[in-house]
Amino acid sequence: MSMQIFQKMGSYAALVHTNALLHREAVDTVCREVTSRFPQSEAAPLKVLDLACGGEPLSVAAALARLSPAQFEYTGVDLCADQVQKARGFRFPANVVRAEVLQGSAWVLGPVLPKGEQYDIVFCGLNTHHGTPEENYFLATELRRVLRAGGVFINHDVFRSPEYPHYERKPDTGRNGESFAAVPSELLGSVSIPDLKVDELNPCDPSHKNFRDLLVPRFEAALREKGLFPEDVAKLVDHVSQRDFPLSYDEMARIYSAVGFSSAPFRYDDSSAEPLRDVYSVFVAWLAA
């Protein structure tokens, strides 16, 4: 059931339009970051890589449209053939001078992207919470390779509150036999991963609180308040209950620092009325120019 959200006729587009997960605030952050880092006097179009783009890359398209007259070349990557087909027919704003959508993993970029290709901006929306700390470290090494000097990674996602330990993703297979692994184990084994200092949840420790106990009821209540159809709410809640293993801001920052990035979180606690504003926001990491 969890993958049905991202397939044709799923409920994800409706979720975006409600702004329950702060997509509008993420668009604002993209616009601010791009405007501050890339002067519009630059003649060549900026190259944008959109990881796990889905069939309707609404957030990225909205941001790029607002950044006109700056021009962009867009590359989307998604694992689902259904989403790739749909995204290839998506209507981008006029200042996107070239658009392509590639099928493949948004975590293992070598087999997907043209060899030696680099990007100015990498965007990822609501995907890194599916990975383990080690898989997120692997992704950071991939981004270190595909981002140009001065490039920026903008990650819109859910981030675990620091008073809650991380809940480890195990077993590695869902109840329908679906593998949860984002990066093959043999590839993880090929990378030297430092101690990421992640405090893991111990179910036997009464002092440990499970972040899902906070997130899932609030998530469900927010979606119902937004007026989503009950069957769509049920699918989304099931997905969050099975597939969300979010890191905290500090854990994400340690991962990207270990690979050579600087970073900053963008919280919306004081600038949004959305009830989930304390857990859904944006993490930005960048390379020195």
N, C-alpha and C positions, 0 to 999 in steps of 0.2 A: 504493500500500500504506500510506503514512504516515497517511492519513486514516481507515483502517479501525479504528485503535485507538479512535477516539472515536465510532464508530457502534455501533448495536445489536449485542449479542453480542460486542463487542470485549473486549480484555484489560485495559483501563484500571482497571476496578473491582477486579479481582484484584490489580493492582499497588498500588492504594491500601491494600488490606487487609494487604499484606506489610509495609508501612512502610519499604520500601527507600529511598524518597525523602523520608522524614521527615515524613509527613503528621501523625502524632501530635504531633510537636514543633511543627508549624505550628498545630495546634489549640490547644495550650498557649499559644502566643504570642498568638493571637487573643484568648483569654480574658483574659490578663494585660493586653493593650492596652485592650480594651473596659472592663474593670473599673477600670483606673486613670484612664481619660479620661472616662468617662460614669457619674456617680453613679446608683445605682439609684433614688434619690429622684425622678429625672426622670419626670414623669407620662406624657408621650407616648412611644409606641413608637419605638425607634431605627430608622432607615431604612438598610438594607443593600443594596448593589449588588454582585453577584457576576459578575465578568467571565469569559467563556469558561467558564460554569458546568458544561457537560456535562450528560449525562442523569441523573447521580446526584451531586448536590452534597453529598457525604458529609462533607467537612472542615468546611464552613460549618455544616451541620446539626448536626454533633457539637459544635461550639463554641457555637452558639446554645442548644442544649439544656443545656449545662453552665452557661450564664449565667442560667438561670431563677432567680428570677421576673421578671427583666427581659424586656420584650416587644419584638418586632421586626417590621418590615415588610420582606419580602424581595423583591428584584427580581433575577432572573437574566437574563443575556444570552449567547446562543450563536449562532454562525453556521450551524450544521448543523440543518436541519429535523428530522432524526431525533432529535437530542439534545434539541431544544426540546420535541418531542412527549413524549419520555420524562420529561423534567424536570417537565412540567406534571402528571404523575401521581405525582410523588415525594411521599412522606409526610414532611412537616416536623414538628418537635416542636411541642407544643401552645402554646408561648410565641411562635411565629411566627403573628401574628394575621392577616396577609395575605401571600399569595405570588403572584407573577406571573413568567412567563418569557417574554422577548421574543426574537424572532429578528432577528439583525443582527450587525454587526461589533462586537467587543469593543475595537476600536481607534478607530473613528470613531463617537462616541456621539450626535452631534447628530441623525441621522436615526432613531435607535432609541428614545431616551428621550423622555418627554413634555417639551415646551418648559418651561424654567425649573425643572425638577425637580432637587432637591439631596438629598444623602445624608450620613449621619453616618459611615458606614463603607463603604469599597470594598475588596473582596477580589479577588485574582487568583491563581489557582493554575496554575503551570507553563505560562505562556503568553508572558510578555514576552521569553523567550529566542528566540522566533521572529522578533522584529523587529530592524531595524537600529538603530544609535544614534539616527538621525534620526527613525525611527518611534516609538521610545520617548520621544523629546522631544515629538513630537506627542501621544502618549497623555498625557504629563504635563500638557500644556496643556488637554487635555480634562478631566482629573481636577481641575485647578485650577478649572475652571468648574462641575463637578457636585458637588464636595465643599462642604459647609457650613463656615463658620469653625469651627475646632476639630476638623474632621473628620480622619479617618486613612485612609491607604492601606496595606494589608497585602498584600505580594507574596511568595508562596511560590514559589521557583523555584531553578534552578541558576545559580550565579554562578562566573565564570571566575577561576581563581587568578591573582593579579596578575603573576606572573612569566611568564605566557603572553600574547602579543599577541592582540588580537581578530581573528577570521577573518571577513573581509568576505563578506556574502551576495551572491554573484554566481556564475553568471548568475542572473537573477531568476525563472527557470523550472526546475522539477524535471524529472527524466528522463521523467516521464509527461505532460509538458505542463502540469503544475499550477503556477499562479503562486504564488510565495512572498511576494509583496508583501502586507504587512499594511495599508498605507495607500496609496491611489492617489497617483501621482506628482504629479498636479495639486493635490491637497490639501497635500502636503508643500511644494510650491512656493509655496503661499499663506502659509506661516508663516516668519517670520524666525528661522532656527536659528543659534545662536552656535557658535563653535568648541568642540566637545565634548571635545577633547583625548583622542581614542581612539587608542591605539597599534595600528596595523593589522599583521597578519601579512604578512611578506614571504617567500614561499616560496624566494626566491633567497638569502636571508640565513641562513647556517648557524647563526647565534646565535639565531634565532627558533625557538621550540618551538611545536608545534601542540597546543592544549588537547585536541582530540579524541583525540590519541594517548594522552593520560592518561585521559580520561573514558570513552571507548567500551569498552575492555577491562575496566575496573573496573565499569562499569555492567552489562555482560553477566555478569560473574562474580557480582555481587551478586544479580542476578535469578535466576540458576541456583541459587545457594545458597539462595534463598528458596523454591525448589520450583515456580516457574512452569513451565507447559507449554513445551516447546522451541519450538513454533510461535509462542506468545505472545512469548517472549524474542526470537525472530528479528524479529517485527514491531516491537517496541519498539526494538531495537538499530538496525534500519533507519531508524526515525523519527529517533532521536538522531543518527545518522550523516548524515542528509540535512537535518534541519530545525532543529537546535540551533545558535544563534549567540550564546551567553550573553555578557552584559556582566560586568564586575567590580563589586564593591561600590562602589569609588571612582567608576567611570564612572556608575553609577546615581545615586549621591549628587550628582555634579556636574550631571547632567541635572535632577534634582528641585530642587536649589538654584537653578538658573538660572530656574526657573519660580516660585519663591517658597516652596518647602517646606523644612522642617527634616527630618532623616532620621537613621536609625540602623540598622545591620545587627544581626541576631540569629543568631549562629553557635552551633553545637551540638557543637563539637569535644570539649568536656569533659563534656557532659551526655547524650550518647547513645552507644550501642554500635554504631550502624549504620555500616557500612563507607564509605558515601558522605556522612558527616556533615560533611566539610570542603568539599563543593561544593554540597549542597542545603540551603538554609536559608531565612531570611525577611528581607526588606528592608521597613522601615516608614518611611513619610513622612507628615508631618502639617502642617496649616495652623494658624497661630496663632488662638486663640479671639478 
